[in-house]
Amino acid sequence: MESHEPDLREEIPDQSTVLAIQDDYRQVKLDPATRAMLDFAVKLTVSPHDMCREDVDALRAKGFADEDIVDVVQLTGYFNYTNRVLDGLGAEPEPEMRYGRTVPRNGHRAAREALTSGSAQ
């Protein structure tokens, strides 16, 4: 997330909201479609074996077209892949990719909590 913080700032200029989203997006007031998309991405990340047709249907119900859903799946998969490769090699982000705070190497709190609490399902 840190390396893409400038993109997030283009959408949300408020620093406290940006940091809150990075900490745990579930604690931020987001529109229902964005929340559904993020919940979907977390579930795909932490428990891909639990994904089912109903997850896709839930995004459709929030207004996502099939092409949008494919984009969400492709981007989530791509970032999971690149993160696993970098983690597997013990690579750290370049200093210029950090924006004001350090995220623990074992991931964001929201993803960890979703994994242990089952709330991403």
N, CA, C and O atoms as CSV, one atom per row, in Angstrom:
chain,resi,resn,atom,element,x,y,z
A,1,MET,N,N,0.825,-1.191,0.000
A,1,MET,CA,C,0.000,0.000,0.000
A,1,MET,C,C,0.862,1.246,0.000
A,1,MET,O,O,0.510,2.241,-0.633
A,2,GLU,N,N,1.978,1.208,0.694
A,2,GLU,CA,C,2.794,2.408,0.802
A,2,GLU,C,C,3.253,2.911,-0.555
A,2,GLU,O,O,3.233,4.117,-0.801
A,3,SER,N,N,3.666,2.015,-1.440
A,3,SER,CA,C,4.186,2.466,-2.719
A,3,SER,C,C,3.089,3.048,-3.602
A,3,SER,O,O,3.383,3.719,-4.591
A,4,HIS,N,N,1.842,2.803,-3.260
A,4,HIS,CA,C,0.714,3.322,-4.043
A,4,HIS,C,C,-0.031,4.428,-3.298
A,4,HIS,O,O,-1.126,4.830,-3.691
A,5,GLU,N,N,0.573,4.906,-2.232
A,5,GLU,CA,C,-0.061,5.968,-1.458
A,5,GLU,C,C,-0.338,7.216,-2.286
A,5,GLU,O,O,-1.377,7.844,-2.086
A,6,PRO,N,N,0.553,7.609,-3.217
A,6,PRO,CA,C,0.223,8.794,-4.033
A,6,PRO,C,C,-1.085,8.616,-4.812
A,6,PRO,O,O,-1.849,9.568,-4.971
A,7,ASP,N,N,-1.339,7.400,-5.294
A,7,ASP,CA,C,-2.592,7.144,-6.009
A,7,ASP,C,C,-3.782,7.297,-5.063
A,7,ASP,O,O,-4.805,7.874,-5.433
A,8,LEU,N,N,-3.645,6.785,-3.859
A,8,LEU,CA,C,-4.712,6.916,-2.874
A,8,LEU,C,C,-4.942,8.380,-2.525
A,8,LEU,O,O,-6.082,8.816,-2.361
A,9,ARG,N,N,-3.853,9.137,-2.413
A,9,ARG,CA,C,-3.970,10.568,-2.092
A,9,ARG,C,C,-4.664,11.353,-3.201
A,9,ARG,O,O,-5.310,12.365,-2.930
A,10,GLU,N,N,-4.538,10.901,-4.436
A,10,GLU,CA,C,-5.252,11.568,-5.528
A,10,GLU,C,C,-6.755,11.424,-5.352
A,10,GLU,O,O,-7.521,12.318,-5.714
A,11,GLU,N,N,-7.168,10.307,-4.799
A,11,GLU,CA,C,-8.593,10.047,-4.582
A,11,GLU,C,C,-9.071,10.628,-3.255
A,11,GLU,O,O,-10.191,11.129,-3.157
A,12,ILE,N,N,-8.211,10.559,-2.230
A,12,ILE,CA,C,-8.578,10.994,-0.879
A,12,ILE,C,C,-7.453,11.876,-0.346
A,12,ILE,O,O,-6.438,11.364,0.126
A,13,PRO,N,N,-7.622,13.193,-0.416
A,13,PRO,CA,C,-6.537,14.084,-0.009
A,13,PRO,C,C,-6.324,14.202,1.503
A,13,PRO,O,O,-5.288,14.713,1.930
A,14,ASP,N,N,-7.260,13.750,2.313
A,14,ASP,CA,C,-7.161,13.884,3.767
A,14,ASP,C,C,-6.184,12.852,4.339
A,14,ASP,O,O,-6.418,11.648,4.239
A,15,GLN,N,N,-5.092,13.329,4.939
A,15,GLN,CA,C,-4.041,12.460,5.467
A,15,GLN,C,C,-4.570,11.477,6.511
A,15,GLN,O,O,-4.191,10.306,6.490
A,16,SER,N,N,-5.426,11.918,7.412
A,16,SER,CA,C,-5.908,11.015,8.462
A,16,SER,C,C,-6.757,9.896,7.859
A,16,SER,O,O,-6.720,8.767,8.348
A,17,THR,N,N,-7.512,10.187,6.818
A,17,THR,CA,C,-8.306,9.148,6.167
A,17,THR,C,C,-7.409,8.161,5.427
A,17,THR,O,O,-7.653,6.955,5.458
A,18,VAL,N,N,-6.388,8.663,4.771
A,18,VAL,CA,C,-5.437,7.787,4.087
A,18,VAL,C,C,-4.798,6.821,5.080
A,18,VAL,O,O,-4.734,5.619,4.823
A,19,LEU,N,N,-4.328,7.339,6.207
A,19,LEU,CA,C,-3.702,6.476,7.215
A,19,LEU,C,C,-4.705,5.497,7.809
A,19,LEU,O,O,-4.362,4.347,8.083
A,20,ALA,N,N,-5.942,5.944,8.009
A,20,ALA,CA,C,-6.974,5.052,8.543
A,20,ALA,C,C,-7.273,3.920,7.565
A,20,ALA,O,O,-7.455,2.775,7.979
A,21,ILE,N,N,-7.324,4.232,6.274
A,21,ILE,CA,C,-7.548,3.189,5.266
A,21,ILE,C,C,-6.395,2.203,5.275
A,21,ILE,O,O,-6.613,0.995,5.188
A,22,GLN,N,N,-5.177,2.698,5.378
A,22,GLN,CA,C,-4.016,1.810,5.415
A,22,GLN,C,C,-4.032,0.927,6.658
A,22,GLN,O,O,-3.653,-0.242,6.594
A,23,ASP,N,N,-4.466,1.476,7.779
A,23,ASP,CA,C,-4.531,0.707,9.027
A,23,ASP,C,C,-5.622,-0.351,8.973
A,23,ASP,O,O,-5.374,-1.527,9.239
A,24,ASP,N,N,-6.829,0.074,8.627
A,24,ASP,CA,C,-7.974,-0.845,8.606
A,24,ASP,C,C,-9.130,-0.160,7.884
A,24,ASP,O,O,-9.887,0.599,8.489
A,25,TYR,N,N,-9.259,-0.429,6.599
A,25,TYR,CA,C,-10.293,0.217,5.789
A,25,TYR,C,C,-11.697,0.019,6.354
A,25,TYR,O,O,-12.601,0.806,6.073
A,26,ARG,N,N,-11.878,-1.037,7.152
A,26,ARG,CA,C,-13.207,-1.320,7.708
A,26,ARG,C,C,-13.640,-0.283,8.732
A,26,ARG,O,O,-14.819,-0.215,9.082
A,27,GLN,N,N,-12.704,0.522,9.216
A,27,GLN,CA,C,-13.025,1.548,10.207
A,27,GLN,C,C,-13.301,2.907,9.561
A,27,GLN,O,O,-13.509,3.897,10.262
A,28,VAL,N,N,-13.304,2.956,8.233
A,28,VAL,CA,C,-13.499,4.206,7.497
A,28,VAL,C,C,-14.849,4.154,6.792
A,28,VAL,O,O,-15.251,3.112,6.273
A,29,LYS,N,N,-15.540,5.284,6.779
A,29,LYS,CA,C,-16.823,5.354,6.073
A,29,LYS,C,C,-16.546,5.395,4.573
A,29,LYS,O,O,-16.065,6.399,4.048
A,30,LEU,N,N,-16.850,4.306,3.900
A,30,LEU,CA,C,-16.665,4.185,2.465
A,30,LEU,C,C,-18.013,3.893,1.818
A,30,LEU,O,O,-18.929,3.388,2.466
A,31,ASP,N,N,-18.120,4.216,0.536
A,31,ASP,CA,C,-19.363,3.886,-0.155
A,31,ASP,C,C,-19.497,2.364,-0.231
A,31,ASP,O,O,-18.491,1.654,-0.224
A,32,PRO,N,N,-20.739,1.854,-0.304
A,32,PRO,CA,C,-20.956,0.396,-0.273
A,32,PRO,C,C,-20.215,-0.372,-1.362
A,32,PRO,O,O,-19.749,-1.483,-1.109
A,33,ALA,N,N,-20.091,0.181,-2.556
A,33,ALA,CA,C,-19.396,-0.524,-3.632
A,33,ALA,C,C,-17.907,-0.660,-3.325
A,33,ALA,O,O,-17.328,-1.727,-3.525
A,34,THR,N,N,-17.288,0.410,-2.842
A,34,THR,CA,C,-15.863,0.352,-2.498
A,34,THR,C,C,-15.630,-0.631,-1.367
A,34,THR,O,O,-14.683,-1.418,-1.402
A,35,ARG,N,N,-16.490,-0.586,-0.370
A,35,ARG,CA,C,-16.359,-1.526,0.757
A,35,ARG,C,C,-16.490,-2.973,0.274
A,35,ARG,O,O,-15.712,-3.835,0.682
A,36,ALA,N,N,-17.468,-3.240,-0.590
A,36,ALA,CA,C,-17.659,-4.594,-1.120
A,36,ALA,C,C,-16.434,-5.053,-1.911
A,36,ALA,O,O,-16.014,-6.205,-1.805
A,37,MET,N,N,-15.863,-4.141,-2.706
A,37,MET,CA,C,-14.687,-4.475,-3.493
A,37,MET,C,C,-13.499,-4.808,-2.580
A,37,MET,O,O,-12.781,-5.779,-2.822
A,38,LEU,N,N,-13.295,-4.006,-1.539
A,38,LEU,CA,C,-12.189,-4.263,-0.628
A,38,LEU,C,C,-12.400,-5.553,0.162
A,38,LEU,O,O,-11.451,-6.308,0.377
A,39,ASP,N,N,-13.628,-5.811,0.593
A,39,ASP,CA,C,-13.919,-7.074,1.279
A,39,ASP,C,C,-13.628,-8.264,0.357
A,39,ASP,O,O,-13.056,-9.267,0.787
A,40,PHE,N,N,-14.022,-8.142,-0.896
A,40,PHE,CA,C,-13.773,-9.190,-1.890
A,40,PHE,C,C,-12.268,-9.419,-2.035
A,40,PHE,O,O,-11.810,-10.561,-2.018
A,41,ALA,N,N,-11.494,-8.329,-2.179
A,41,ALA,CA,C,-10.045,-8.448,-2.352
A,41,ALA,C,C,-9.379,-9.071,-1.130
A,41,ALA,O,O,-8.453,-9.870,-1.269
A,42,VAL,N,N,-9.841,-8.713,0.057
A,42,VAL,CA,C,-9.274,-9.314,1.272
A,42,VAL,C,C,-9.591,-10.806,1.313
A,42,VAL,O,O,-8.717,-11.617,1.618
A,43,LYS,N,N,-10.819,-11.166,1.011
A,43,LYS,CA,C,-11.177,-12.593,1.031
A,43,LYS,C,C,-10.351,-13.364,0.001
A,43,LYS,O,O,-9.858,-14.454,0.289
A,44,LEU,N,N,-10.201,-12.801,-1.191
A,44,LEU,CA,C,-9.395,-13.452,-2.224
A,44,LEU,C,C,-7.941,-13.589,-1.778
A,44,LEU,O,O,-7.267,-14.550,-2.150
A,45,THR,N,N,-7.464,-12.652,-0.998
A,45,THR,CA,C,-6.086,-12.668,-0.516
A,45,THR,C,C,-5.883,-13.664,0.621
A,45,THR,O,O,-4.930,-14.442,0.592
A,46,VAL,N,N,-6.758,-13.652,1.615
A,46,VAL,CA,C,-6.507,-14.450,2.821
A,46,VAL,C,C,-7.156,-15.826,2.797
A,46,VAL,O,O,-6.713,-16.723,3.515
A,47,SER,N,N,-8.189,-16.014,1.993
A,47,SER,CA,C,-8.816,-17.341,1.934
A,47,SER,C,C,-9.370,-17.606,0.535
A,47,SER,O,O,-10.581,-17.737,0.354
A,48,PRO,N,N,-8.476,-17.685,-0.454
A,48,PRO,CA,C,-8.924,-17.868,-1.836
A,48,PRO,C,C,-9.733,-19.139,-2.052
A,48,PRO,O,O,-10.590,-19.188,-2.934
A,49,HIS,N,N,-9.468,-20.158,-1.258
A,49,HIS,CA,C,-10.203,-21.413,-1.373
A,49,HIS,C,C,-11.674,-21.270,-0.979
A,49,HIS,O,O,-12.480,-22.146,-1.293
A,50,ASP,N,N,-12.033,-20.195,-0.304
A,50,ASP,CA,C,-13.419,-19.962,0.103
A,50,ASP,C,C,-14.209,-19.108,-0.892
A,50,ASP,O,O,-15.401,-18.873,-0.697
A,51,MET,N,N,-13.555,-18.650,-1.944
A,51,MET,CA,C,-14.246,-17.820,-2.932
A,51,MET,C,C,-15.292,-18.658,-3.664
A,51,MET,O,O,-15.084,-19.841,-3.933
A,52,CYS,N,N,-16.427,-18.017,-3.981
A,52,CYS,CA,C,-17.500,-18.730,-4.664
A,52,CYS,C,C,-18.299,-17.772,-5.540
A,52,CYS,O,O,-18.071,-16.563,-5.521
A,53,ARG,N,N,-19.215,-18.311,-6.291
A,53,ARG,CA,C,-20.050,-17.526,-7.207
A,53,ARG,C,C,-20.768,-16.399,-6.471
A,53,ARG,O,O,-20.957,-15.321,-7.034
A,54,GLU,N,N,-21.169,-16.631,-5.229
A,54,GLU,CA,C,-21.874,-15.610,-4.461
A,54,GLU,C,C,-21.016,-14.368,-4.227
A,54,GLU,O,O,-21.542,-13.259,-4.139
A,55,ASP,N,N,-19.715,-14.546,-4.129
A,55,ASP,CA,C,-18.821,-13.396,-3.966
A,55,ASP,C,C,-18.858,-12.503,-5.208
A,55,ASP,O,O,-18.889,-11.277,-5.102
A,56,VAL,N,N,-18.854,-13.123,-6.368
A,56,VAL,CA,C,-18.944,-12.378,-7.627
A,56,VAL,C,C,-20.322,-11.725,-7.734
A,56,VAL,O,O,-20.436,-10.561,-8.118
A,57,ASP,N,N,-21.355,-12.476,-7.396
A,57,ASP,CA,C,-22.716,-11.938,-7.462
A,57,ASP,C,C,-22.887,-10.736,-6.535
A,57,ASP,O,O,-23.621,-9.802,-6.857
A,58,ALA,N,N,-22.212,-10.755,-5.388
A,58,ALA,CA,C,-22.306,-9.630,-4.455
A,58,ALA,C,C,-21.716,-8.364,-5.067
A,58,ALA,O,O,-22.233,-7.268,-4.847
A,59,LEU,N,N,-20.635,-8.508,-5.834
A,59,LEU,CA,C,-20.075,-7.339,-6.514
A,59,LEU,C,C,-21.016,-6.860,-7.616
A,59,LEU,O,O,-21.201,-5.657,-7.799
A,60,ARG,N,N,-21.599,-7.787,-8.335
A,60,ARG,CA,C,-22.572,-7.387,-9.371
A,60,ARG,C,C,-23.730,-6.611,-8.740
A,60,ARG,O,O,-24.203,-5.624,-9.304
A,61,ALA,N,N,-24.176,-7.058,-7.584
A,61,ALA,CA,C,-25.291,-6.389,-6.900
A,61,ALA,C,C,-24.930,-4.974,-6.475
A,61,ALA,O,O,-25.815,-4.138,-6.291
A,62,LYS,N,N,-23.642,-4.696,-6.317
A,62,LYS,CA,C,-23.183,-3.340,-5.953
A,62,LYS,C,C,-22.893,-2.498,-7.190
A,62,LYS,O,O,-22.424,-1.366,-7.070
A,63,GLY,N,N,-23.168,-3.039,-8.382
A,63,GLY,CA,C,-23.019,-2.265,-9.608
A,63,GLY,C,C,-21.780,-2.554,-10.431
A,63,GLY,O,O,-21.531,-1.870,-11.424
A,64,PHE,N,N,-20.997,-3.552,-10.043
A,64,PHE,CA,C,-19.800,-3.878,-10.805
A,64,PHE,C,C,-20.171,-4.677,-12.052
A,64,PHE,O,O,-20.928,-5.645,-11.980
A,65,ALA,N,N,-19.633,-4.263,-13.183
A,65,ALA,CA,C,-19.780,-5.025,-14.421
A,65,ALA,C,C,-18.789,-6.189,-14.391
A,65,ALA,O,O,-17.832,-6.180,-13.618
A,66,ASP,N,N,-19.028,-7.179,-15.232
A,66,ASP,CA,C,-18.123,-8.328,-15.269
A,66,ASP,C,C,-16.680,-7.901,-15.540
A,66,ASP,O,O,-15.746,-8.463,-14.968
A,67,GLU,N,N,-16.500,-6.904,-16.416
A,67,GLU,CA,C,-15.156,-6.421,-16.722
A,67,GLU,C,C,-14.497,-5.815,-15.476
A,67,GLU,O,O,-13.294,-5.973,-15.267
A,68,ASP,N,N,-15.284,-5.125,-14.656
A,68,ASP,CA,C,-14.755,-4.556,-13.410
A,68,ASP,C,C,-14.328,-5.662,-12.454
A,68,ASP,O,O,-13.291,-5.557,-11.799
A,69,ILE,N,N,-15.115,-6.704,-12.378
A,69,ILE,CA,C,-14.810,-7.820,-11.480
A,69,ILE,C,C,-13.536,-8.525,-11.924
A,69,ILE,O,O,-12.708,-8.907,-11.098
A,70,VAL,N,N,-13.387,-8.693,-13.230
A,70,VAL,CA,C,-12.150,-9.281,-13.743
A,70,VAL,C,C,-10.968,-8.396,-13.361
A,70,VAL,O,O,-9.921,-8.909,-12.966
A,71,ASP,N,N,-11.113,-7.086,-13.471
A,71,ASP,CA,C,-10.037,-6.172,-13.072
A,71,ASP,C,C,-9.690,-6.326,-11.595
A,71,ASP,O,O,-8.513,-6.373,-11.237
A,72,VAL,N,N,-10.709,-6.405,-10.731
A,72,VAL,CA,C,-10.464,-6.563,-9.292
A,72,VAL,C,C,-9.699,-7.860,-9.028
A,72,VAL,O,O,-8.735,-7.872,-8.264
A,73,VAL,N,N,-10.131,-8.946,-9.661
A,73,VAL,CA,C,-9.464,-10.234,-9.458
A,73,VAL,C,C,-8.033,-10.197,-9.996
A,73,VAL,O,O,-7.108,-10.667,-9.334
A,74,GLN,N,N,-7.850,-9.643,-11.191
A,74,GLN,CA,C,-6.507,-9.586,-11.787
A,74,GLN,C,C,-5.561,-8.734,-10.945
A,74,GLN,O,O,-4.425,-9.135,-10.688
A,75,LEU,N,N,-6.022,-7.569,-10.519
A,75,LEU,CA,C,-5.156,-6.696,-9.720
A,75,LEU,C,C,-4.842,-7.297,-8.359
A,75,LEU,O,O,-3.705,-7.225,-7.893
A,76,THR,N,N,-5.835,-7.883,-7.726
A,76,THR,CA,C,-5.599,-8.530,-6.433
A,76,THR,C,C,-4.593,-9.668,-6.588
A,76,THR,O,O,-3.651,-9.790,-5.805
A,77,GLY,N,N,-4.805,-10.490,-7.598
A,77,GLY,CA,C,-3.887,-11.595,-7.846
A,77,GLY,C,C,-2.477,-11.122,-8.165
A,77,GLY,O,O,-1.500,-11.692,-7.678
A,78,TYR,N,N,-2.374,-10.089,-8.976
A,78,TYR,CA,C,-1.063,-9.558,-9.346
A,78,TYR,C,C,-0.316,-9.033,-8.121
A,78,TYR,O,O,0.860,-9.346,-7.931
A,79,PHE,N,N,-0.993,-8.236,-7.290
A,79,PHE,CA,C,-0.319,-7.694,-6.117
A,79,PHE,C,C,0.021,-8.793,-5.117
A,79,PHE,O,O,1.065,-8.732,-4.468
A,80,ASN,N,N,-0.838,-9.788,-4.983
A,80,ASN,CA,C,-0.499,-10.913,-4.109
A,80,ASN,C,C,0.738,-11.640,-4.633
A,80,ASN,O,O,1.627,-12.002,-3.862
A,81,TYR,N,N,0.787,-11.848,-5.931
A,81,TYR,CA,C,1.949,-12.510,-6.531
A,81,TYR,C,C,3.229,-11.711,-6.276
A,81,TYR,O,O,4.212,-12.259,-5.777
A,82,THR,N,N,3.220,-10.431,-6.615
A,82,THR,CA,C,4.449,-9.653,-6.470
A,82,THR,C,C,4.860,-9.533,-5.006
A,82,THR,O,O,6.050,-9.565,-4.692
A,83,ASN,N,N,3.889,-9.397,-4.114
A,83,ASN,CA,C,4.227,-9.336,-2.691
A,83,ASN,C,C,4.845,-10.641,-2.214
A,83,ASN,O,O,5.802,-10.622,-1.439
A,84,ARG,N,N,4.312,-11.782,-2.666
A,84,ARG,CA,C,4.875,-13.076,-2.254
A,84,ARG,C,C,6.297,-13.236,-2.777
A,84,ARG,O,O,7.173,-13.728,-2.064
A,85,VAL,N,N,6.527,-12.823,-4.012
A,85,VAL,CA,C,7.872,-12.919,-4.572
A,85,VAL,C,C,8.837,-12.055,-3.764
A,85,VAL,O,O,9.909,-12.518,-3.375
A,86,LEU,N,N,8.462,-10.815,-3.515
A,86,LEU,CA,C,9.348,-9.926,-2.755
A,86,LEU,C,C,9.548,-10.415,-1.328
A,86,LEU,O,O,10.667,-10.386,-0.816
A,87,ASP,N,N,8.463,-10.870,-0.673
A,87,ASP,CA,C,8.605,-11.420,0.676
A,87,ASP,C,C,9.492,-12.659,0.666
A,87,ASP,O,O,10.329,-12.837,1.550
A,88,GLY,N,N,9.304,-13.517,-0.339
A,88,GLY,CA,C,10.100,-14.741,-0.436
A,88,GLY,C,C,11.577,-14.477,-0.612
A,88,GLY,O,O,12.418,-15.277,-0.202
A,89,LEU,N,N,11.883,-13.355,-1.221
A,89,LEU,CA,C,13.287,-12.982,-1.420
A,89,LEU,C,C,13.822,-12.108,-0.298
A,89,LEU,O,O,14.995,-11.736,-0.300
A,90,GLY,N,N,12.961,-11.779,0.661
A,90,GLY,CA,C,13.381,-10.926,1.768
A,90,GLY,C,C,13.604,-9.486,1.357
A,90,GLY,O,O,14.318,-8.750,2.037
A,91,ALA,N,N,13.002,-9.076,0.252
A,91,ALA,CA,C,13.192,-7.708,-0.254
A,91,ALA,C,C,12.377,-6.716,0.570
A,91,ALA,O,O,11.250,-6.995,0.979
A,92,GLU,N,N,12.967,-5.575,0.797
A,92,GLU,CA,C,12.296,-4.475,1.486
A,92,GLU,C,C,11.996,-3.389,0.463
A,92,GLU,O,O,12.733,-3.242,-0.512
A,93,PRO,N,N,10.923,-2.623,0.667
A,93,PRO,CA,C,10.650,-1.513,-0.251
A,93,PRO,C,C,11.807,-0.516,-0.258
A,93,PRO,O,O,12.484,-0.320,0.751
A,94,GLU,N,N,12.013,0.098,-1.400
A,94,GLU,CA,C,13.015,1.152,-1.499
A,94,GLU,C,C,12.612,2.294,-0.578
A,94,GLU,O,O,11.419,2.536,-0.397
A,95,PRO,N,N,13.570,3.002,0.009
A,95,PRO,CA,C,13.241,4.098,0.936
A,95,PRO,C,C,12.287,5.129,0.333
A,95,PRO,O,O,11.422,5.653,1.034
A,96,GLU,N,N,12.438,5.423,-0.963
A,96,GLU,CA,C,11.560,6.415,-1.573
A,96,GLU,C,C,10.125,5.924,-1.747
A,96,GLU,O,O,9.240,6.711,-2.084
A,97,MET,N,N,9.887,4.635,-1.522
A,97,MET,CA,C,8.538,4.091,-1.625
A,97,MET,C,C,7.770,4.222,-0.313
A,97,MET,O,O,6.569,3.958,-0.277
A,98,ARG,N,N,8.432,4.620,0.748
A,98,ARG,CA,C,7.784,4.760,2.047
A,98,ARG,C,C,7.263,6.175,2.219
A,98,ARG,O,O,7.919,7.145,1.839
A,99,TYR,N,N,6.077,6.278,2.797
A,99,TYR,CA,C,5.445,7.583,2.963
A,99,TYR,C,C,5.053,7.817,4.407
A,99,TYR,O,O,3.880,7.704,4.761
A,100,GLY,N,N,6.021,8.141,5.239
A,100,GLY,CA,C,5.730,8.623,6.568
A,100,GLY,C,C,5.523,7.600,7.663
A,100,GLY,O,O,5.451,7.973,8.834
A,101,ARG,N,N,5.426,6.337,7.331
A,101,ARG,CA,C,5.278,5.340,8.386
A,101,ARG,C,C,5.629,3.975,7.827
A,101,ARG,O,O,5.632,3.768,6.613
A,102,THR,N,N,5.922,3.058,8.713
A,102,THR,CA,C,6.329,1.726,8.307
A,102,THR,C,C,5.206,0.742,8.582
A,102,THR,O,O,4.626,0.739,9.668
A,103,VAL,N,N,4.908,-0.078,7.613
A,103,VAL,CA,C,3.936,-1.147,7.771
A,103,VAL,C,C,4.697,-2.395,8.186
A,103,VAL,O,O,5.740,-2.693,7.604
A,104,PRO,N,N,4.206,-3.138,9.179
A,104,PRO,CA,C,4.908,-4.352,9.604
A,104,PRO,C,C,5.128,-5.303,8.429
A,104,PRO,O,O,4.286,-5.400,7.536
A,105,ARG,N,N,6.256,-6.000,8.433
A,105,ARG,CA,C,6.562,-6.929,7.331
A,105,ARG,C,C,5.508,-8.002,7.167
A,105,ARG,O,O,5.332,-8.519,6.063
A,106,ASN,N,N,4.808,-8.352,8.220
A,106,ASN,CA,C,3.826,-9.429,8.103
A,106,ASN,C,C,2.472,-8.920,7.644
A,106,ASN,O,O,1.495,-9.663,7.729
A,107,GLY,N,N,2.368,-7.695,7.163
A,107,GLY,CA,C,1.148,-7.235,6.513
A,107,GLY,C,C,0.354,-6.231,7.303
A,107,GLY,O,O,0.692,-5.895,8.438
A,108,HIS,N,N,-0.703,-5.759,6.689
A,108,HIS,CA,C,-1.579,-4.769,7.295
A,108,HIS,C,C,-2.485,-5.413,8.335
A,108,HIS,O,O,-2.865,-6.577,8.215
A,109,ARG,N,N,-2.817,-4.647,9.341
A,109,ARG,CA,C,-3.644,-5.140,10.431
A,109,ARG,C,C,-4.992,-5.651,9.924
A,109,ARG,O,O,-5.466,-6.683,10.399
A,110,ALA,N,N,-5.612,-4.969,8.986
A,110,ALA,CA,C,-6.929,-5.374,8.490
A,110,ALA,C,C,-6.890,-6.773,7.884
A,110,ALA,O,O,-7.781,-7.585,8.131
A,111,ALA,N,N,-5.865,-7.053,7.096
A,111,ALA,CA,C,-5.756,-8.371,6.482
A,111,ALA,C,C,-5.513,-9.440,7.537
A,111,ALA,O,O,-6.091,-10.525,7.472
A,112,ARG,N,N,-4.647,-9.132,8.522
A,112,ARG,CA,C,-4.397,-10.105,9.589
A,112,ARG,C,C,-5.663,-10.379,10.378
A,112,ARG,O,O,-5.979,-11.534,10.665
A,113,GLU,N,N,-6.399,-9.315,10.737
A,113,GLU,CA,C,-7.630,-9.492,11.514
A,113,GLU,C,C,-8.678,-10.248,10.712
A,113,GLU,O,O,-9.385,-11.099,11.252
A,114,ALA,N,N,-8.779,-9.938,9.427
A,114,ALA,CA,C,-9.750,-10.640,8.581
A,114,ALA,C,C,-9.429,-12.135,8.535
A,114,ALA,O,O,-10.332,-12.971,8.550
A,115,LEU,N,N,-8.160,-12.456,8.479
A,115,LEU,CA,C,-7.746,-13.851,8.432
A,115,LEU,C,C,-8.105,-14.579,9.717
A,115,LEU,O,O,-8.594,-15.708,9.675
A,116,THR,N,N,-7.866,-13.943,10.860
A,116,THR,CA,C,-8.095,-14.617,12.136
A,116,THR,C,C,-9.546,-14.561,12.584
A,116,THR,O,O,-10.004,-15.449,13.303
A,117,SER,N,N,-10.277,-13.531,12.171
A,117,SER,CA,C,-11.660,-13.401,12.642
A,117,SER,C,C,-12.677,-13.985,11.677
A,117,SER,O,O,-13.829,-14.222,12.041
A,118,GLY,N,N,-12.241,-14.217,10.438
A,118,GLY,CA,C,-13.175,-14.720,9.432
A,118,GLY,C,C,-14.113,-13.650,8.912
A,118,GLY,O,O,-15.092,-13.977,8.241
A,119,SER,N,N,-13.847,-12.370,9.199
A,119,SER,CA,C,-14.765,-11.308,8.778
A,119,SER,C,C,-14.687,-11.007,7.304
A,119,SER,O,O,-15.541,-10.282,6.793
A,120,ALA,N,N,-13.714,-11.522,6.598
A,120,ALA,CA,C,-13.635,-11.287,5.156
A,120,ALA,C,C,-14.562,-12.206,4.399
A,120,ALA,O,O,-14.694,-12.092,3.181
A,121,GLN,N,N,-15.201,-13.110,5.101
A,121,GLN,CA,C,-16.076,-14.070,4.416
A,121,GLN,C,C,-17.471,-13.565,4.303
A,121,GLN,O,O,-18.333,-14.251,3.753
